[in-house]
Amino acid sequence: FDKYLTVFISLPTGVPSELTNGNVRKYVIFVKAVGPYRFSDAKNFSTNTSQNFTIRQLFPWTIYNVSVQAVTVRAGPTSPWEQTRTLEAGML
């Protein structure tokens, strides 16, 4: 039984320069379990400029809201929340 699972995030490429505020220095990923869980506090993960990121230490068969924020000189707006569900325990 693997208590913690992962979610893989792949960010889109090719954002037009007129929609950016400089070069992206890092991404911040916000993760929050949906529902009245004890572990539903939001978690923040920082990554470099890689557009692929794996979130680890998630609970099995749980729905999570995920949002991404790009940081240039300052932090930009967060993306709309997207929902994803982790697999059942032992399904990897």
C-alpha positions, 0 to 999 in steps of 0.5 A: 500500500503506497500511502502517497501518490503523484500527479504529473503536470505539463504546462502549455508552451508557446505563450505569446510574448505580448501576454508575458511580463518578461522571462519566466523565472519559476512556476509556483503550483498550488494544490488543495484537496477538495472536501472536508479533509484534515489534509486539505490545507493548500500546498505550494510547490516551486519549480524552475522554468521546466514545464513538466512537474510531478507533485508527490505525497498526495493521498489515494483516490482523492480529488485535488484542485491545482493552479499554476502561477508564473513568476517573472520579476513579480508573481503573475495571476494564478491560472483557473483551478483544474481538478484531478483525481489520484489513482486508487492505492496500488493502481500504479 
